[in-house]
Amino acid sequence: MVNIDQVQLLATGDDIAQADTRVMIDEAMKQLSYAERVAFVLVDYIGCTENEAAQIAGWGLGKLKYRLRRARSIIAKHFTGDAIKGKMQAKGGIQHV
């Protein structure tokens, strides 16, 4: 049995870029519901097939796919937003409209 809240998505190391990515992933994961985290971790981190993940979670395949798609979308938006902020800061700061 895996405690989803304690899963580390990247191996530990001293690399600054890896640490930054880990922080971004942790922040993105906080935006997910518990069910979305379960779907994401089972499929994208542990490597279960969608069928296996649905069975482990006790959901139908459709419910797993919905939660996984939603989790990936939220995480992608989080990374895109952070990437845009980082680029704007590198160019002299974020401009507020």
N, CA, C and O of each residue as an XYZ file, in Angstrom:
388
protein
N       0.840     -1.170      0.000
C       0.000      0.000      0.000
C       0.891      1.240      0.000
O       1.907      1.275      0.695
N       0.515      2.259     -0.776
C       1.312      3.461     -0.918
C       0.557      4.643     -0.329
O      -0.622      4.837     -0.626
N       1.227      5.433      0.502
C       0.634      6.669      1.005
C       0.919      7.752     -0.029
O       2.048      8.231     -0.130
N      -0.083      8.134     -0.789
C       0.064      9.074     -1.890
C       0.645     10.400     -1.416
O       1.396     11.036     -2.156
N       0.319     10.827     -0.213
C       0.776     12.117      0.288
C       2.274     12.132      0.589
O       2.856     13.206      0.745
N       2.900     10.974      0.673
C       4.318     10.916      1.014
C       5.196     10.494     -0.150
O       6.387     10.249      0.043
N       4.650     10.403     -1.341
C       5.429      9.988     -2.505
C       6.295     11.137     -2.975
O       5.811     12.253     -3.160
N       7.582     10.865     -3.170
C       8.477     11.847     -3.764
C       8.565     11.530     -5.249
O       8.855     10.396     -5.633
N       8.315     12.536     -6.085
C       8.254     12.284     -7.520
C       9.606     12.285     -8.194
O       9.727     11.772     -9.306
N      10.618     12.833     -7.574
C      11.955     12.838     -8.149
C      12.940     12.297     -7.127
O      12.744     12.445     -5.921
N      13.993     11.673     -7.613
C      15.029     11.182     -6.717
C      15.716     12.377     -6.061
O      15.801     13.460     -6.640
N      16.201     12.156     -4.852
C      16.888     13.244     -4.171
C      18.264     13.447     -4.785
O      18.854     12.514     -5.331
N      18.764     14.649     -4.696
C      20.071     14.979     -5.241
C      20.396     16.425     -4.953
O      19.572     17.160     -4.408
N      21.599     16.834     -5.321
C      22.043     18.190     -5.025
C      21.805     19.150     -6.173
O      22.036     20.349     -6.021
N      21.363     18.673     -7.287
C      21.194     19.500     -8.461
C      20.129     20.569     -8.221
O      18.995     20.246     -7.868
N      20.484     21.830     -8.410
C      19.560     22.946     -8.152
C      18.349     22.871     -9.069
O      17.225     23.093     -8.619
N      18.552     22.566    -10.335
C      17.428     22.473    -11.269
C      16.467     21.377    -10.838
O      15.251     21.543    -10.929
N      17.001     20.270    -10.375
C      16.152     19.169     -9.915
C      15.379     19.596     -8.670
O      14.208     19.248     -8.522
N      16.006     20.329     -7.794
C      15.323     20.801     -6.591
C      14.212     21.779     -6.962
O      13.123     21.726     -6.390
N      14.479     22.667     -7.911
C      13.446     23.604     -8.363
C      12.265     22.868     -8.966
O      11.111     23.219     -8.717
N      12.556     21.847     -9.759
C      11.489     21.062    -10.373
C      10.678     20.345     -9.306
O       9.453     20.275     -9.398
N      11.351     19.815     -8.299
C      10.659     19.120     -7.210
C       9.719     20.078     -6.485
O       8.594     19.707     -6.151
N      10.167     21.297     -6.241
C       9.320     22.290     -5.575
C       8.116     22.607     -6.448
O       6.999     22.707     -5.940
N       8.320     22.768     -7.750
C       7.211     23.057     -8.660
C       6.202     21.910     -8.674
O       4.994     22.147     -8.685
N       6.691     20.672     -8.674
C       5.799     19.518     -8.663
C       5.021     19.466     -7.354
O       3.817     19.209     -7.352
N       5.707     19.711     -6.248
C       5.023     19.709     -4.950
C       3.912     20.757     -4.912
O       2.815     20.489     -4.423
N       4.201     21.944     -5.426
C       3.190     23.005     -5.459
C       2.026     22.615     -6.361
O       0.867     22.842     -6.012
N       2.323     22.037     -7.505
C       1.268     21.615     -8.433
C       0.416     20.515     -7.808
O      -0.805     20.515     -7.962
N       1.045     19.589     -7.111
C       0.315     18.480     -6.494
C      -0.655     18.976     -5.425
O      -1.683     18.343     -5.185
N      -0.343     20.096     -4.782
C      -1.230     20.657     -3.766
C      -2.538     21.143     -4.373
O      -3.535     21.290     -3.666
N      -2.540     21.391     -5.666
C      -3.740     21.873     -6.348
C      -4.702     20.735     -6.704
O      -5.844     20.986     -7.088
N      -4.244     19.493     -6.577
C      -5.050     18.337     -6.958
C      -5.877     17.837     -5.784
O      -5.471     17.942     -4.626
N      -7.042     17.293     -6.103
C      -7.814     16.606     -5.075
C      -7.089     15.295     -4.756
O      -6.193     14.872     -5.485
N      -7.491     14.673     -3.668
C      -6.862     13.400     -3.297
C      -7.020     12.372     -4.423
O      -6.060     11.679     -4.761
N      -8.202     12.269     -4.998
C      -8.448     11.296     -6.067
C      -7.590     11.594     -7.294
O      -7.090     10.675     -7.943
N      -7.420     12.871     -7.609
C      -6.576     13.235     -8.748
C      -5.119     12.880     -8.481
O      -4.414     12.415     -9.377
N      -4.668     13.100     -7.246
C      -3.294     12.719     -6.883
C      -3.111     11.216     -6.993
O      -2.093     10.744     -7.500
N      -4.100     10.459     -6.515
C      -4.012      9.000     -6.602
C      -3.850      8.574     -8.059
O      -2.960      7.787     -8.380
N      -4.696      9.082     -8.930
C      -4.635      8.717    -10.349
C      -3.282      9.087    -10.945
O      -2.665      8.278    -11.638
N      -2.816     10.308    -10.678
C      -1.556     10.783    -11.234
C      -0.372      9.946    -10.749
O       0.471      9.531    -11.545
N      -0.316      9.704     -9.446
C       0.808      8.954     -8.882
C       0.815      7.506     -9.383
O       1.866      6.983     -9.753
N      -0.347      6.866     -9.394
C      -0.398      5.471     -9.840
C       0.061      5.309    -11.282
O       0.808      4.383    -11.597
N      -0.382      6.203    -12.158
C      -0.072      6.047    -13.583
C       1.252      6.698    -13.952
O       2.106      6.051    -14.557
N       1.439      7.970    -13.600
C       2.602      8.712    -14.090
C       3.844      8.578    -13.227
O       4.947      8.844    -13.704
N       3.701      8.179    -11.992
C       4.879      8.007    -11.149
C       5.226      6.536    -10.951
O       6.358      6.123    -11.205
N       4.268      5.756    -10.505
C       4.530      4.339    -10.239
C       4.614      3.539    -11.535
O       5.358      2.562    -11.619
N       3.845      3.958    -12.549
C       3.921      3.293    -13.845
C       2.849      2.245    -14.086
O       2.988      1.407    -14.977
N       1.785      2.285    -13.303
C       0.677      1.359    -13.539
C       0.004      1.696    -14.867
O       0.007      2.847    -15.304
N      -0.562      0.692    -15.490
C      -1.411      0.966    -16.642
C      -2.697      1.594    -16.124
O      -2.989      1.528    -14.930
N      -3.458      2.197    -17.013
C      -4.717      2.783    -16.576
C      -5.647      1.720    -16.011
O      -6.344      1.968    -15.027
N      -5.667      0.552    -16.616
C      -6.508     -0.544    -16.102
C      -6.070     -0.967    -14.706
O      -6.907     -1.162    -13.824
N      -4.765     -1.110    -14.501
C      -4.249     -1.494    -13.184
C      -4.578     -0.425    -12.142
O      -5.010     -0.741    -11.034
N      -4.370      0.847    -12.510
C      -4.628      1.943    -11.574
C      -6.097      1.998    -11.183
O      -6.426      2.205    -10.015
N      -6.977      1.813    -12.157
C      -8.417      1.822    -11.864
C      -8.768      0.700    -10.897
O      -9.552      0.891     -9.967
N      -8.188     -0.458    -11.121
C      -8.465     -1.607    -10.248
C      -7.915     -1.354     -8.841
O      -8.601     -1.633     -7.858
N      -6.707     -0.839     -8.732
C      -6.099     -0.564     -7.429
C      -6.932      0.455     -6.647
O      -7.159      0.305     -5.447
N      -7.382      1.496     -7.360
C      -8.144      2.564     -6.704
C      -9.596      2.173     -6.452
O     -10.295      2.827     -5.678
N     -10.044      1.110     -7.104
C     -11.423      0.676     -6.942
C     -12.407      1.508     -7.744
O     -13.571      1.642     -7.367
N     -11.933      2.072     -8.863
C     -12.768      2.900     -9.728
C     -12.981      2.203    -11.052
O     -12.254      1.273    -11.401
N     -13.972      2.652    -11.782
C     -14.119      2.234    -13.166
C     -13.045      2.915    -14.007
O     -12.483      3.932    -13.601
N     -12.767      2.362    -15.157
C     -11.732      2.911    -16.027
C     -12.053      4.347    -16.443
O     -11.153      5.183    -16.508
N     -13.303      4.637    -16.720
C     -13.697      5.987    -17.115
C     -13.414      7.015    -16.027
O     -12.955      8.120    -16.316
N     -13.685      6.654    -14.788
C     -13.441      7.569    -13.668
C     -11.946      7.814    -13.503
O     -11.523      8.944    -13.255
N     -11.145      6.759    -13.641
C      -9.697      6.909    -13.553
C      -9.206      7.848    -14.657
O      -8.429      8.766    -14.392
N      -9.653      7.624    -15.879
C      -9.203      8.453    -17.006
C      -9.588      9.911    -16.805
O      -8.795     10.805    -17.100
N     -10.782     10.161    -16.311
C     -11.235     11.527    -16.056
C     -10.326     12.194    -15.024
O      -9.861     13.314    -15.235
N     -10.074     11.512    -13.918
C      -9.260     12.090    -12.844
C      -7.814     12.272    -13.285
O      -7.176     13.260    -12.920
N      -7.298     11.342    -14.057
C      -5.935     11.450    -14.561
C      -5.808     12.624    -15.537
O      -4.851     13.395    -15.464
N      -6.760     12.754    -16.436
C      -6.741     13.859    -17.400
C      -6.814     15.196    -16.673
O      -6.099     16.139    -17.011
N      -7.684     15.264    -15.673
C      -7.829     16.498    -14.906
C      -6.539     16.815    -14.139
O      -6.104     17.966    -14.115
N      -5.938     15.823    -13.524
C      -4.688     16.023    -12.788
C      -3.583     16.513    -13.714
O      -2.868     17.457    -13.378
N      -3.439     15.888    -14.863
C      -2.407     16.301    -15.819
C      -2.645     17.728    -16.300
O      -1.695     18.493    -16.472
N      -3.883     18.083    -16.513
C      -4.224     19.430    -16.963
C      -3.855     20.469    -15.907
O      -3.272     21.505    -16.228
N      -4.189     20.195    -14.667
C      -3.883     21.126    -13.576
C      -2.376     21.278    -13.415
O      -1.878     22.391    -13.246
N      -1.658     20.179    -13.467
C      -0.203     20.232    -13.322
C       0.422     20.974    -14.501
O       1.335     21.777    -14.307
N      -0.046     20.721    -15.698
C       0.481     21.407    -16.879
C       0.248     22.914    -16.776
O       1.139     23.698    -17.099
N      -0.926     23.320    -16.335
C      -1.216     24.750    -16.174
C      -0.298     25.366    -15.135
O       0.182     26.485    -15.312
N      -0.054     24.645    -14.061
C       0.823     25.150    -13.011
C       2.228     25.365    -13.552
O       2.837     26.402    -13.290
N       2.750     24.403    -14.301
C       4.096     24.517    -14.847
C       4.162     25.624    -15.892
O       5.138     26.374    -15.933
N       3.149     25.737    -16.731
C       3.128     26.780    -17.740
C       3.115     28.145    -17.070
O       3.848     29.047    -17.474
N       2.291     28.296    -16.055
C       2.231     29.561    -15.327
C       3.554     29.914    -14.680
O       3.985     31.064    -14.758
N       4.213     28.949    -14.040
C       5.503     29.198    -13.413
C       6.568     29.496    -14.449
O       7.429     30.348    -14.226
N       6.523     28.804    -15.583
C       7.505     29.044    -16.630
C       7.356     30.458    -17.184
O       8.354     31.132    -17.441
N       6.138     30.905    -17.367
C       5.896     32.256    -17.879
C       6.383     33.285    -16.862
O       7.030     34.263    -17.236
N       6.079     33.077    -15.575
C       6.532     33.996    -14.545
C       8.052     34.080    -14.523
O       8.618     35.168    -14.423
N       8.707     32.934    -14.615
C      10.169     32.892    -14.604
C      10.782     33.641    -15.776
O      11.767     34.358    -15.602
N      10.220     33.488    -16.956
C      10.724     34.186    -18.131
C      10.531     35.689    -17.982
O      11.420     36.462    -18.339
N       9.389     36.111    -17.464
C       9.125     37.534    -17.315
C      10.031     38.151    -16.255
O      10.489     39.282    -16.417
N      10.292     37.429    -15.182
C      11.182     37.937    -14.142
C      12.595     38.085    -14.678
O      13.295     39.037    -14.334
N      13.024     37.140    -15.527
C      14.352     37.201    -16.115
C      14.484     38.411    -17.045
O      15.593     38.899    -17.262
N      13.382     38.893    -17.589
C      13.413     40.031    -18.502
C      13.188     41.349    -17.764
O      12.958     42.371    -18.411
N      13.245     41.359    -16.464
C      13.107     42.611    -15.750
C      11.874     42.705    -14.870
O      11.531     43.793    -14.407
N      11.221     41.625    -14.637
C      10.088     41.627    -13.722
C       8.758     41.448    -14.391
O       8.606     41.666    -15.593
N       7.801     41.049    -13.598
C       6.432     40.866    -14.076
C       5.756     42.216    -14.080
O       5.792     42.946    -13.089
N       5.158     42.536    -15.164
C       4.442     43.809    -15.268
C       2.986     43.581    -14.942
O       2.356     42.675    -15.488
N       2.449     44.391    -14.059
C       1.047     44.287    -13.689
C       0.254     45.241    -14.546
O       0.660     46.386    -14.742
N      -0.875     44.786    -15.061
C      -1.722     45.612    -15.914
C      -2.814     46.250    -15.085
O      -3.641     46.990    -15.617
